[in-house]
């Protein structure tokens, strides 16, 4: 929903009714992840996507019907022998789409969600998408790590059951479906709850205020990261040189990274790119980075000679072989990149491959599912 929230809020604030289709579960090669949403506005405008084009027409029609009836619908879309190109996923995937009417009356808490997202505060929205009691459908609760819940799923028992599980998904930054008995029984079926996990953006820490860093910051922002550029040299670390970064910090890189880790601002979604290829910056920084308990990616720029020299210096500093095994260096995939922009794409490609388990091979040379 995050990508369509501005349009949704504009209609919501104007008192309009909007049809909203959201991917709640995917199977096999479904092209969009849980949480992807499509809006059908009061003027018939379509915003967003649930499948990249395969079933948008069917969801559009269903959303208009749901706005008219007011009754939410959970629909499954997949390949159909009879109608594969009309409403099926020709990619072979299957996805569950929950379609509901959103307005001030049906989702009064939406302004709270928007405010949390604007402020960078984590919030989870848990919505009943399947239940034997039709009156429970669409019931929702807002959950925050350090605050009271807003709303209810229909009973205190259900609210209590969902709270811990939903906050666990929020901590991981993952949206998904939880299954319980009709009143929140953990050993049972009948109630399915979709949790939108609106965690703050994952962080990309770019160390080294060089021209390559500007391109990496630009690509990182495009991929949805909160980008920080850090360098100890104030003449180079300026907001003017890095307009796509969310923040530019003047500090010694190793000191800044250690402080961020101690403050709890580095987690398993954080990516670290070290672009200075200067040992006085790189070695102390990588000593800290490679010993962090969890980060998604640590990459360092430099030639083969620079890489070998860096490894020796890190070994002399006491970094173990297991810790060195976490380092991606030379940074990026082999795309033959030359320019800063091309190099930034190769770095982004390696980060994406690591996140989703990609091989980095051309798809034409691989077999099996494209989307793992």
BALOBA-1460 file (C-alpha; in Angstrom, 3 decimals):
// residues 372
<rec num="1" residu="x" x="0.000" y="0.000" z="0.000"/>
<rec num="2" residu="x" x="2.900" y="2.341" z="0.650"/>
<rec num="3" residu="x" x="3.354" y="3.199" z="-3.034"/>
<rec num="4" residu="x" x="-0.313" y="4.157" z="-3.561"/>
<rec num="5" residu="x" x="-0.903" y="5.814" z="-0.196"/>
<rec num="6" residu="x" x="-0.726" y="9.444" z="-1.454"/>
<rec num="7" residu="x" x="-3.563" y="8.871" z="-3.937"/>
<rec num="8" residu="x" x="-5.555" y="6.846" z="-1.414"/>
<rec num="9" residu="x" x="-5.208" y="9.558" z="1.227"/>
<rec num="10" residu="x" x="-6.327" y="12.272" z="-1.208"/>
<rec num="11" residu="x" x="-9.563" y="10.399" z="-1.912"/>
<rec num="12" residu="x" x="-10.016" y="9.417" z="1.755"/>
<rec num="13" residu="x" x="-9.629" y="13.023" z="2.919"/>
<rec num="14" residu="x" x="-12.165" y="14.129" z="0.299"/>
<rec num="15" residu="x" x="-14.703" y="11.687" z="1.741"/>
<rec num="16" residu="x" x="-14.687" y="9.408" z="-1.311"/>
<rec num="17" residu="x" x="-15.057" y="5.621" z="-1.468"/>
<rec num="18" residu="x" x="-12.180" y="3.683" z="-3.050"/>
<rec num="19" residu="x" x="-11.883" y="0.075" z="-4.117"/>
<rec num="20" residu="x" x="-8.604" y="-1.406" z="-2.883"/>
<rec num="21" residu="x" x="-7.227" y="-4.754" z="-4.009"/>
<rec num="22" residu="x" x="-4.222" y="-6.054" z="-2.077"/>
<rec num="23" residu="x" x="-2.044" y="-9.104" z="-2.644"/>
<rec num="24" residu="x" x="-2.175" y="-11.036" z="0.620"/>
<rec num="25" residu="x" x="-0.508" y="-14.316" z="-0.388"/>
<rec num="26" residu="x" x="1.495" y="-15.617" z="-3.344"/>
<rec num="27" residu="x" x="2.431" y="-19.052" z="-4.623"/>
<rec num="28" residu="x" x="4.984" y="-20.133" z="-7.218"/>
<rec num="29" residu="x" x="6.006" y="-17.364" z="-9.642"/>
<rec num="30" residu="x" x="3.588" y="-14.601" z="-8.626"/>
<rec num="31" residu="x" x="5.107" y="-11.301" z="-9.829"/>
<rec num="32" residu="x" x="4.146" y="-8.952" z="-6.942"/>
<rec num="33" residu="x" x="4.755" y="-9.542" z="-3.226"/>
<rec num="34" residu="x" x="2.202" y="-9.497" z="-0.392"/>
<rec num="35" residu="x" x="1.205" y="-5.921" z="0.342"/>
<rec num="36" residu="x" x="1.175" y="-4.735" z="-3.285"/>
<rec num="37" residu="x" x="-2.033" y="-2.787" z="-3.845"/>
<rec num="38" residu="x" x="-4.192" y="-1.438" z="-6.638"/>
<rec num="39" residu="x" x="-6.754" y="1.338" z="-6.216"/>
<rec num="40" residu="x" x="-9.908" y="2.003" z="-8.193"/>
<rec num="41" residu="x" x="-10.895" y="5.594" z="-7.527"/>
<rec num="42" residu="x" x="-14.363" y="7.156" z="-7.517"/>
<rec num="43" residu="x" x="-13.747" y="8.488" z="-11.038"/>
<rec num="44" residu="x" x="-12.691" y="5.065" z="-12.306"/>
<rec num="45" residu="x" x="-8.972" y="5.834" z="-12.176"/>
<rec num="46" residu="x" x="-6.727" y="2.811" z="-11.567"/>
<rec num="47" residu="x" x="-3.582" y="3.334" z="-9.495"/>
<rec num="48" residu="x" x="-0.956" y="0.724" z="-8.647"/>
<rec num="49" residu="x" x="-0.655" y="-2.935" z="-9.535"/>
<rec num="50" residu="x" x="-1.229" y="-6.358" z="-8.008"/>
<rec num="51" residu="x" x="0.297" y="-8.529" z="-10.733"/>
<rec num="52" residu="x" x="2.242" y="-6.434" z="-13.192"/>
<rec num="53" residu="x" x="-0.622" y="-6.534" z="-15.684"/>
<rec num="54" residu="x" x="-1.890" y="-10.131" z="-15.655"/>
<rec num="55" residu="x" x="-5.084" y="-9.816" z="-13.608"/>
<rec num="56" residu="x" x="-5.515" y="-6.067" z="-13.191"/>
<rec num="57" residu="x" x="-8.613" y="-6.042" z="-15.383"/>
<rec num="58" residu="x" x="-10.378" y="-8.643" z="-13.255"/>
<rec num="59" residu="x" x="-9.382" y="-6.924" z="-10.007"/>
<rec num="60" residu="x" x="-10.571" y="-3.586" z="-11.414"/>
<rec num="61" residu="x" x="-14.040" y="-5.005" z="-12.109"/>
<rec num="62" residu="x" x="-14.182" y="-6.753" z="-8.745"/>
<rec num="63" residu="x" x="-13.157" y="-3.574" z="-6.912"/>
<rec num="64" residu="x" x="-15.973" y="-1.624" z="-8.534"/>
<rec num="65" residu="x" x="-18.407" y="-4.343" z="-7.509"/>
<rec num="66" residu="x" x="-17.113" y="-4.351" z="-3.931"/>
<rec num="67" residu="x" x="-17.474" y="-0.569" z="-3.651"/>
<rec num="68" residu="x" x="-21.087" y="-0.962" z="-4.744"/>
<rec num="69" residu="x" x="-21.935" y="-3.804" z="-2.378"/>
<rec num="70" residu="x" x="-19.710" y="-2.842" z="0.523"/>
<rec num="71" residu="x" x="-18.826" y="-6.516" z="1.028"/>
<rec num="72" residu="x" x="-15.088" y="-7.393" z="0.944"/>
<rec num="73" residu="x" x="-13.994" y="-10.342" z="-1.198"/>
<rec num="74" residu="x" x="-10.975" y="-12.648" z="-1.044"/>
<rec num="75" residu="x" x="-10.255" y="-13.914" z="-4.567"/>
<rec num="76" residu="x" x="-7.621" y="-16.339" z="-5.856"/>
<rec num="77" residu="x" x="-6.089" y="-15.829" z="-9.290"/>
<rec num="78" residu="x" x="-4.004" y="-18.368" z="-11.177"/>
<rec num="79" residu="x" x="-3.634" y="-20.027" z="-14.549"/>
<rec num="80" residu="x" x="-6.893" y="-21.197" z="-16.073"/>
<rec num="81" residu="x" x="-6.901" y="-23.434" z="-19.142"/>
<rec num="82" residu="x" x="-10.032" y="-21.748" z="-20.403"/>
<rec num="83" residu="x" x="-9.226" y="-18.139" z="-19.626"/>
<rec num="84" residu="x" x="-5.494" y="-17.891" z="-18.988"/>
<rec num="85" residu="x" x="-4.958" y="-14.716" z="-20.963"/>
<rec num="86" residu="x" x="-8.092" y="-12.925" z="-19.754"/>
<rec num="87" residu="x" x="-7.821" y="-13.153" z="-15.970"/>
<rec num="88" residu="x" x="-5.089" y="-15.680" z="-15.278"/>
<rec num="89" residu="x" x="-1.387" y="-15.350" z="-14.512"/>
<rec num="90" residu="x" x="0.376" y="-16.506" z="-17.639"/>
<rec num="91" residu="x" x="3.619" y="-16.612" z="-15.624"/>
<rec num="92" residu="x" x="2.300" y="-19.689" z="-13.793"/>
<rec num="93" residu="x" x="1.916" y="-18.039" z="-10.409"/>
<rec num="94" residu="x" x="-1.021" y="-17.943" z="-8.024"/>
<rec num="95" residu="x" x="-1.991" y="-15.035" z="-5.830"/>
<rec num="96" residu="x" x="-4.714" y="-14.244" z="-3.324"/>
<rec num="97" residu="x" x="-6.134" y="-10.736" z="-3.577"/>
<rec num="98" residu="x" x="-8.274" y="-9.175" z="-0.861"/>
<rec num="99" residu="x" x="-10.579" y="-6.488" z="-2.257"/>
<rec num="100" residu="x" x="-12.335" y="-4.016" z="0.036"/>
<rec num="101" residu="x" x="-14.005" y="-0.625" z="0.082"/>
<rec num="102" residu="x" x="-11.922" y="2.015" z="1.843"/>
<rec num="103" residu="x" x="-13.445" y="5.235" z="3.111"/>
<rec num="104" residu="x" x="-13.531" y="7.316" z="6.261"/>
<rec num="105" residu="x" x="-16.270" y="5.026" z="7.550"/>
<rec num="106" residu="x" x="-14.590" y="1.691" z="6.767"/>
<rec num="107" residu="x" x="-10.996" y="2.653" z="7.623"/>
<rec num="108" residu="x" x="-11.058" y="5.561" z="10.091"/>
<rec num="109" residu="x" x="-7.524" y="4.733" z="11.245"/>
<rec num="110" residu="x" x="-5.955" y="5.377" z="7.830"/>
<rec num="111" residu="x" x="-4.808" y="8.862" z="8.825"/>
<rec num="112" residu="x" x="-2.919" y="7.325" z="11.754"/>
<rec num="113" residu="x" x="-1.163" y="4.918" z="9.396"/>
<rec num="114" residu="x" x="-0.208" y="7.755" z="7.042"/>
<rec num="115" residu="x" x="1.132" y="9.831" z="9.936"/>
<rec num="116" residu="x" x="3.253" y="6.934" z="11.181"/>
<rec num="117" residu="x" x="4.698" y="6.334" z="7.718"/>
<rec num="118" residu="x" x="5.453" y="10.013" z="7.251"/>
<rec num="119" residu="x" x="7.292" y="10.087" z="10.582"/>
<rec num="120" residu="x" x="9.159" y="6.841" z="9.914"/>
<rec num="121" residu="x" x="7.462" y="5.029" z="12.793"/>
<rec num="122" residu="x" x="6.795" y="1.278" z="12.435"/>
<rec num="123" residu="x" x="3.141" y="0.263" z="12.368"/>
<rec num="124" residu="x" x="1.317" y="-2.954" z="11.449"/>
<rec num="125" residu="x" x="-2.261" y="-3.166" z="10.159"/>
<rec num="126" residu="x" x="-3.914" y="-6.537" z="10.826"/>
<rec num="127" residu="x" x="-7.129" y="-7.162" z="8.851"/>
<rec num="128" residu="x" x="-9.485" y="-10.152" z="8.972"/>
<rec num="129" residu="x" x="-9.686" y="-11.393" z="5.374"/>
<rec num="130" residu="x" x="-11.455" y="-14.727" z="5.978"/>
<rec num="131" residu="x" x="-13.834" y="-15.802" z="8.742"/>
<rec num="132" residu="x" x="-16.929" y="-18.034" z="9.104"/>
<rec num="133" residu="x" x="-18.738" y="-15.039" z="10.596"/>
<rec num="134" residu="x" x="-19.182" y="-12.531" z="7.758"/>
<rec num="135" residu="x" x="-19.512" y="-9.785" z="10.344"/>
<rec num="136" residu="x" x="-15.845" y="-10.199" z="11.246"/>
<rec num="137" residu="x" x="-14.579" y="-9.645" z="7.701"/>
<rec num="138" residu="x" x="-12.704" y="-6.397" z="7.320"/>
<rec num="139" residu="x" x="-12.242" y="-5.896" z="11.059"/>
<rec num="140" residu="x" x="-8.789" y="-4.465" z="11.665"/>
<rec num="141" residu="x" x="-6.385" y="-3.404" z="14.374"/>
<rec num="142" residu="x" x="-3.345" y="-1.111" z="14.267"/>
<rec num="143" residu="x" x="-0.332" y="-2.327" z="16.229"/>
<rec num="144" residu="x" x="2.864" y="-0.538" z="17.206"/>
<rec num="145" residu="x" x="5.930" y="-1.869" z="19.042"/>
<rec num="146" residu="x" x="5.704" y="0.708" z="21.825"/>
<rec num="147" residu="x" x="2.115" y="1.826" z="22.014"/>
<rec num="148" residu="x" x="-1.494" y="0.803" z="22.463"/>
<rec num="149" residu="x" x="-3.468" y="-0.919" z="19.731"/>
<rec num="150" residu="x" x="-6.191" y="0.870" z="17.775"/>
<rec num="151" residu="x" x="-9.294" y="-1.042" z="16.718"/>
<rec num="152" residu="x" x="-10.212" y="-4.689" z="17.234"/>
<rec num="153" residu="x" x="-10.564" y="-7.919" z="15.269"/>
<rec num="154" residu="x" x="-13.790" y="-8.734" z="17.073"/>
<rec num="155" residu="x" x="-12.700" y="-10.175" z="20.414"/>
<rec num="156" residu="x" x="-10.016" y="-9.669" z="23.035"/>
<rec num="157" residu="x" x="-8.794" y="-13.229" z="22.528"/>
<rec num="158" residu="x" x="-8.261" y="-12.699" z="18.804"/>
<rec num="159" residu="x" x="-6.581" y="-9.355" z="19.407"/>
<rec num="160" residu="x" x="-4.164" y="-10.891" z="21.922"/>
<rec num="161" residu="x" x="-3.361" y="-13.827" z="19.657"/>
<rec num="162" residu="x" x="-2.573" y="-11.659" z="16.676"/>
<rec num="163" residu="x" x="-0.610" y="-8.950" z="18.486"/>
<rec num="164" residu="x" x="2.635" y="-10.828" z="19.138"/>
<rec num="165" residu="x" x="2.638" y="-12.517" z="15.735"/>
<rec num="166" residu="x" x="1.944" y="-9.265" z="13.895"/>
<rec num="167" residu="x" x="4.671" y="-7.415" z="15.779"/>
<rec num="168" residu="x" x="7.056" y="-10.221" z="14.857"/>
<rec num="169" residu="x" x="6.276" y="-9.675" z="11.176"/>
<rec num="170" residu="x" x="6.695" y="-5.930" z="11.679"/>
<rec num="171" residu="x" x="10.141" y="-6.422" z="13.242"/>
<rec num="172" residu="x" x="11.176" y="-8.423" z="10.179"/>
<rec num="173" residu="x" x="9.615" y="-5.913" z="7.779"/>
<rec num="174" residu="x" x="7.505" y="-8.698" z="6.258"/>
<rec num="175" residu="x" x="3.812" y="-8.659" z="5.331"/>
<rec num="176" residu="x" x="1.870" y="-11.918" z="5.346"/>
<rec num="177" residu="x" x="-1.155" y="-13.989" z="6.360"/>
<rec num="178" residu="x" x="-1.673" y="-15.498" z="9.831"/>
<rec num="179" residu="x" x="-4.115" y="-18.343" z="10.427"/>
<rec num="180" residu="x" x="-6.090" y="-19.041" z="13.625"/>
<rec num="181" residu="x" x="-9.263" y="-20.625" z="14.852"/>
<rec num="182" residu="x" x="-12.433" y="-18.498" z="14.594"/>
<rec num="183" residu="x" x="-11.737" y="-16.734" z="17.890"/>
<rec num="184" residu="x" x="-7.972" y="-16.574" z="17.694"/>
<rec num="185" residu="x" x="-7.242" y="-20.156" z="18.729"/>
<rec num="186" residu="x" x="-3.653" y="-20.913" z="17.774"/>
<rec num="187" residu="x" x="-4.429" y="-24.527" z="16.973"/>
<rec num="188" residu="x" x="-7.223" y="-24.085" z="14.545"/>
<rec num="189" residu="x" x="-8.391" y="-22.742" z="11.229"/>
<rec num="190" residu="x" x="-11.183" y="-20.530" z="10.020"/>
<rec num="191" residu="x" x="-9.798" y="-17.044" z="10.584"/>
<rec num="192" residu="x" x="-7.117" y="-15.629" z="8.301"/>
<rec num="193" residu="x" x="-5.570" y="-12.273" z="9.118"/>
<rec num="194" residu="x" x="-3.445" y="-10.275" z="6.716"/>
<rec num="195" residu="x" x="-0.725" y="-8.173" z="8.333"/>
<rec num="196" residu="x" x="0.563" y="-5.142" z="6.471"/>
<rec num="197" residu="x" x="3.969" y="-4.526" z="8.034"/>
<rec num="198" residu="x" x="4.906" y="-0.899" z="7.503"/>
<rec num="199" residu="x" x="8.434" y="-0.899" z="8.853"/>
<rec num="200" residu="x" x="10.731" y="2.076" z="8.290"/>
<rec num="201" residu="x" x="12.698" y="1.905" z="5.064"/>
<rec num="202" residu="x" x="15.738" y="-0.378" z="5.185"/>
<rec num="203" residu="x" x="19.009" y="1.501" z="5.437"/>
<rec num="204" residu="x" x="21.797" y="1.806" z="2.899"/>
<rec num="205" residu="x" x="25.005" y="3.120" z="4.441"/>
<rec num="206" residu="x" x="27.384" y="4.484" z="1.807"/>
<rec num="207" residu="x" x="30.888" y="5.179" z="3.096"/>
<rec num="208" residu="x" x="33.112" y="7.379" z="0.964"/>
<rec num="209" residu="x" x="31.993" y="10.704" z="-0.520"/>
<rec num="210" residu="x" x="33.178" y="10.018" z="-4.070"/>
<rec num="211" residu="x" x="31.452" y="10.233" z="-7.445"/>
<rec num="212" residu="x" x="30.613" y="6.528" z="-7.339"/>
<rec num="213" residu="x" x="28.857" y="7.140" z="-4.016"/>
<rec num="214" residu="x" x="26.542" y="9.688" z="-5.614"/>
<rec num="215" residu="x" x="25.428" y="7.093" z="-8.171"/>
<rec num="216" residu="x" x="25.017" y="4.388" z="-5.508"/>
<rec num="217" residu="x" x="22.940" y="6.783" z="-3.390"/>
<rec num="218" residu="x" x="20.738" y="7.530" z="-6.393"/>
<rec num="219" residu="x" x="20.112" y="3.838" z="-7.111"/>
<rec num="220" residu="x" x="19.621" y="3.074" z="-3.415"/>
<rec num="221" residu="x" x="16.944" y="5.737" z="-3.117"/>
<rec num="222" residu="x" x="15.250" y="4.365" z="-6.248"/>
<rec num="223" residu="x" x="15.181" y="0.882" z="-4.645"/>
<rec num="224" residu="x" x="13.479" y="2.259" z="-1.541"/>
<rec num="225" residu="x" x="16.381" y="2.510" z="0.897"/>
<rec num="226" residu="x" x="16.947" y="5.269" z="3.414"/>
<rec num="227" residu="x" x="20.379" y="6.329" z="2.195"/>
<rec num="228" residu="x" x="23.117" y="7.750" z="4.396"/>
<rec num="229" residu="x" x="26.439" y="8.929" z="2.960"/>
<rec num="230" residu="x" x="29.263" y="9.172" z="5.494"/>
<rec num="231" residu="x" x="32.798" y="10.494" z="5.126"/>
<rec num="232" residu="x" x="35.279" y="12.083" z="7.516"/>
<rec num="233" residu="x" x="36.165" y="14.834" z="5.020"/>
<rec num="234" residu="x" x="33.739" y="17.768" z="5.287"/>
<rec num="235" residu="x" x="34.830" y="19.303" z="1.990"/>
<rec num="236" residu="x" x="33.484" y="16.246" z="0.157"/>
<rec num="237" residu="x" x="30.591" y="15.143" z="2.405"/>
<rec num="238" residu="x" x="28.006" y="17.783" z="1.523"/>
<rec num="239" residu="x" x="24.312" y="17.621" z="0.765"/>
<rec num="240" residu="x" x="24.928" y="19.477" z="-2.496"/>
<rec num="241" residu="x" x="27.103" y="16.667" z="-3.819"/>
<rec num="242" residu="x" x="24.605" y="13.980" z="-2.742"/>
<rec num="243" residu="x" x="21.095" y="15.295" z="-3.437"/>
<rec num="244" residu="x" x="19.575" y="11.781" z="-3.501"/>
<rec num="245" residu="x" x="20.822" y="10.839" z="-0.033"/>
<rec num="246" residu="x" x="18.455" y="11.188" z="2.907"/>
<rec num="247" residu="x" x="21.325" y="12.353" z="5.080"/>
<rec num="248" residu="x" x="25.019" y="13.188" z="4.697"/>
<rec num="249" residu="x" x="27.170" y="12.688" z="7.779"/>
<rec num="250" residu="x" x="30.653" y="14.026" z="8.476"/>
<rec num="251" residu="x" x="32.332" y="11.540" z="10.802"/>
<rec num="252" residu="x" x="34.939" y="8.818" z="10.818"/>
<rec num="253" residu="x" x="33.147" y="5.864" z="9.186"/>
<rec num="254" residu="x" x="34.023" y="3.245" z="11.813"/>
<rec num="255" residu="x" x="32.971" y="5.546" z="14.634"/>
<rec num="256" residu="x" x="29.670" y="6.393" z="12.954"/>
<rec num="257" residu="x" x="28.830" y="2.753" z="12.196"/>
<rec num="258" residu="x" x="29.601" y="1.637" z="15.743"/>
<rec num="259" residu="x" x="27.404" y="4.417" z="17.165"/>
<rec num="260" residu="x" x="24.527" y="3.516" z="14.838"/>
<rec num="261" residu="x" x="24.778" y="-0.140" z="15.834"/>
<rec num="262" residu="x" x="24.816" y="0.714" z="19.531"/>
<rec num="263" residu="x" x="21.771" y="2.955" z="19.032"/>
<rec num="264" residu="x" x="19.847" y="0.060" z="17.439"/>
<rec num="265" residu="x" x="19.692" y="1.658" z="13.993"/>
<rec num="266" residu="x" x="21.428" y="-1.203" z="12.153"/>
<rec num="267" residu="x" x="19.477" y="-4.400" z="11.513"/>
<rec num="268" residu="x" x="19.191" y="-7.426" z="9.266"/>
<rec num="269" residu="x" x="17.918" y="-5.327" z="6.348"/>
<rec num="270" residu="x" x="20.804" y="-2.849" z="6.411"/>
<rec num="271" residu="x" x="23.288" y="-2.821" z="3.514"/>
<rec num="272" residu="x" x="26.804" y="-1.415" z="3.894"/>
<rec num="273" residu="x" x="28.819" y="-0.217" z="0.896"/>
<rec num="274" residu="x" x="32.442" y="0.833" z="1.422"/>
<rec num="275" residu="x" x="33.642" y="2.887" z="-1.528"/>
<rec num="276" residu="x" x="36.685" y="4.811" z="-0.256"/>
<rec num="277" residu="x" x="39.310" y="2.099" z="-1.052"/>
<rec num="278" residu="x" x="41.626" y="3.898" z="1.369"/>
<rec num="279" residu="x" x="42.992" y="1.628" z="4.127"/>
<rec num="280" residu="x" x="42.954" y="4.298" z="6.830"/>
<rec num="281" residu="x" x="39.168" y="4.441" z="6.407"/>
<rec num="282" residu="x" x="38.363" y="0.959" z="5.133"/>
<rec num="283" residu="x" x="40.181" y="-1.281" z="7.609"/>
<rec num="284" residu="x" x="38.760" y="0.126" z="10.886"/>
<rec num="285" residu="x" x="35.333" y="0.434" z="9.257"/>
<rec num="286" residu="x" x="35.307" y="-3.161" z="8.021"/>
<rec num="287" residu="x" x="36.525" y="-4.385" z="11.412"/>
<rec num="288" residu="x" x="33.280" y="-3.001" z="12.821"/>
<rec num="289" residu="x" x="31.045" y="-3.978" z="9.911"/>
<rec num="290" residu="x" x="32.183" y="-7.603" z="9.623"/>
<rec num="291" residu="x" x="31.543" y="-8.145" z="13.329"/>
<rec num="292" residu="x" x="28.020" y="-6.797" z="13.328"/>
<rec num="293" residu="x" x="25.592" y="-9.532" z="14.436"/>
<rec num="294" residu="x" x="23.356" y="-9.060" z="11.410"/>
<rec num="295" residu="x" x="23.368" y="-7.008" z="8.245"/>
<rec num="296" residu="x" x="22.076" y="-7.927" z="4.806"/>
<rec num="297" residu="x" x="25.163" y="-7.006" z="2.806"/>
<rec num="298" residu="x" x="28.714" y="-5.712" z="3.215"/>
<rec num="299" residu="x" x="30.575" y="-4.762" z="0.045"/>
<rec num="300" residu="x" x="33.859" y="-2.946" z="-0.509"/>
<rec num="301" residu="x" x="35.146" y="-1.294" z="-3.684"/>
<rec num="302" residu="x" x="38.651" y="-1.702" z="-5.040"/>
<rec num="303" residu="x" x="40.885" y="-3.478" z="-7.504"/>
<rec num="304" residu="x" x="42.080" y="-7.063" z="-7.036"/>
<rec num="305" residu="x" x="45.336" y="-5.700" z="-5.619"/>
<rec num="306" residu="x" x="43.446" y="-3.399" z="-3.242"/>
<rec num="307" residu="x" x="41.258" y="-6.325" z="-2.200"/>
<rec num="308" residu="x" x="44.240" y="-8.570" z="-1.411"/>
<rec num="309" residu="x" x="45.972" y="-5.811" z="0.544"/>
<rec num="310" residu="x" x="42.761" y="-5.091" z="2.442"/>
<rec num="311" residu="x" x="42.366" y="-8.747" z="3.432"/>
<rec num="312" residu="x" x="45.905" y="-8.888" z="4.792"/>
<rec num="313" residu="x" x="45.389" y="-5.744" z="6.843"/>
<rec num="314" residu="x" x="42.121" y="-7.100" z="8.224"/>
<rec num="315" residu="x" x="43.756" y="-10.416" z="9.161"/>
<rec num="316" residu="x" x="46.513" y="-8.516" z="10.944"/>
<rec num="317" residu="x" x="43.795" y="-6.621" z="12.834"/>
<rec num="318" residu="x" x="42.378" y="-9.945" z="14.053"/>
<rec num="319" residu="x" x="39.421" y="-10.373" z="11.721"/>
<rec num="320" residu="x" x="38.692" y="-14.100" z="11.345"/>
<rec num="321" residu="x" x="38.266" y="-16.029" z="8.108"/>
<rec num="322" residu="x" x="34.585" y="-16.590" z="8.941"/>
<rec num="323" residu="x" x="34.111" y="-12.843" z="9.337"/>
<rec num="324" residu="x" x="35.993" y="-12.155" z="6.105"/>
<rec num="325" residu="x" x="33.640" y="-14.584" z="4.378"/>
<rec num="326" residu="x" x="30.840" y="-12.041" z="4.820"/>
<rec num="327" residu="x" x="32.659" y="-9.466" z="2.696"/>
<rec num="328" residu="x" x="31.656" y="-8.899" z="-0.935"/>
<rec num="329" residu="x" x="34.827" y="-7.609" z="-2.529"/>
<rec num="330" residu="x" x="35.492" y="-6.449" z="-5.158"/>
<rec num="331" residu="x" x="31.990" y="-5.073" z="-4.849"/>
<rec num="332" residu="x" x="29.211" y="-5.761" z="-7.362"/>
<rec num="333" residu="x" x="28.373" y="-8.299" z="-10.050"/>
<rec num="334" residu="x" x="30.459" y="-8.700" z="-13.179"/>
<rec num="335" residu="x" x="28.515" y="-6.553" z="-15.632"/>
<rec num="336" residu="x" x="31.553" y="-5.005" z="-17.269"/>
<rec num="337" residu="x" x="30.618" y="-1.700" z="-15.616"/>
<rec num="338" residu="x" x="32.822" y="1.344" z="-16.221"/>
<rec num="339" residu="x" x="30.957" y="4.519" z="-15.259"/>
<rec num="340" residu="x" x="29.773" y="5.389" z="-11.745"/>
<rec num="341" residu="x" x="26.174" y="4.787" z="-12.840"/>
<rec num="342" residu="x" x="26.973" y="1.384" z="-14.352"/>
<rec num="343" residu="x" x="28.950" y="0.440" z="-11.246"/>
<rec num="344" residu="x" x="26.013" y="1.452" z="-9.050"/>
<rec num="345" residu="x" x="23.767" y="-0.876" z="-11.066"/>
<rec num="346" residu="x" x="26.235" y="-3.750" z="-10.580"/>
<rec num="347" residu="x" x="26.281" y="-3.120" z="-6.813"/>
<rec num="348" residu="x" x="22.480" y="-2.936" z="-6.682"/>
<rec num="349" residu="x" x="22.262" y="-6.161" z="-8.679"/>
<rec num="350" residu="x" x="24.460" y="-7.959" z="-6.150"/>
<rec num="351" residu="x" x="22.376" y="-6.638" z="-3.251"/>
<rec num="352" residu="x" x="19.142" y="-7.765" z="-4.916"/>
<rec num="353" residu="x" x="20.565" y="-11.185" z="-5.747"/>
<rec num="354" residu="x" x="21.619" y="-11.660" z="-2.142"/>
<rec num="355" residu="x" x="18.245" y="-10.585" z="-0.824"/>
<rec num="356" residu="x" x="16.207" y="-12.958" z="-2.960"/>
<rec num="357" residu="x" x="18.670" y="-15.778" z="-3.553"/>
<rec num="358" residu="x" x="19.405" y="-14.972" z="-7.184"/>
<rec num="359" residu="x" x="22.367" y="-16.489" z="-8.979"/>
<rec num="360" residu="x" x="23.372" y="-13.453" z="-11.014"/>
<rec num="361" residu="x" x="23.254" y="-15.599" z="-14.150"/>
<rec num="362" residu="x" x="21.358" y="-14.485" z="-17.282"/>
<rec num="363" residu="x" x="17.815" y="-15.849" z="-17.025"/>
<rec num="364" residu="x" x="18.202" y="-17.271" z="-20.535"/>
<rec num="365" residu="x" x="20.817" y="-19.652" z="-19.135"/>
<rec num="366" residu="x" x="18.776" y="-20.817" z="-16.147"/>
<rec num="367" residu="x" x="15.786" y="-23.096" z="-15.720"/>
<rec num="368" residu="x" x="12.899" y="-23.305" z="-13.281"/>
<rec num="369" residu="x" x="10.982" y="-20.512" z="-11.655"/>
<rec num="370" residu="x" x="12.005" y="-16.932" z="-12.215"/>
<rec num="371" residu="x" x="10.540" y="-15.694" z="-8.906"/>
<rec num="372" residu="x" x="11.730" y="-17.865" z="-6.025"/>
